[in-house]
């Protein structure tokens, strides 16, 4: 398991549930333990996407606010 981000996904301006679908598809391209950086808008995206990812067994490593968006680091689970 590495701290390095394997893939980046900018979903600024993408609406729910499309942002979760795109995040899920990006995670499918990674191996277990690899990390994905996702840029999400505040509001519904930040409420729903991290929760849904955790429910699917992925780990939220870090959430960093950055103006109107958030940087989310997700580690792929099993």
N, C-alpha and C positions, 0 to 999 in steps of 0.2 A: 504494500500500500504506500502510495506516494502522496506528498503534500501538493505536488504540482497539478495544475488544472490541465486536463487532457483536451477539453473542448470548451468553446465559448459560444453562448447563444444570447443574442440581444433581442428581447421580446418587448422592448419599449413600444407602447402603442397597440400591442396585440391584446384582444379582448378574451375574457373567459368564455368557454372552456378551451379555446384554441391554444392559449399559452401553455396550459397543462399538457395538451396533446403533443405539442411541439417539444416540450421538455421531455416527455416520456419517450418520444421517438429518438431524441438525441441520446438519452440514457441507454437505449437499446443498442446503440453503436459502441458502447463502452464495455469494458470488462468489469467484473465485480471488484470494488475497491478503488476504481478510477474516479476522478472528480470532474464535475461539470460546473462551469460558471454560467449563471443565468441572470440576465438583467430583466427585472420586472417592475411594472408600475406600482405605485402605492395603491391602497384600496383593495378591491376584490382580488386582484392577482396575488397580492402579498398575503391575503387571508387564506385563499383557497389552494394555491399551488403547493406551498410547503406542507400544509396539512395532508393533501392528497398524496404527495411523495412519501411522507412518513407512513401513511396507511399502506403503501405498496412495498414498504420495507427498505426504503432508501434513508440515508442519514443526512440531516441538514448540518453542515459543518460550521457555517458562518453566514450571518446576515449583516450586511453593511449598508446603511442608508447613504444615498449619494444624490442630494437634491430631490427631484421628483421621482427618482427611481431607487430601487434596491438591488444590491449585488448579492446573489445567493450562491453559496458554494454547496453542491450536493455530491455526496459520495454514493456511488451505485451500490445497492444492497443485492442480496441474493435473488 
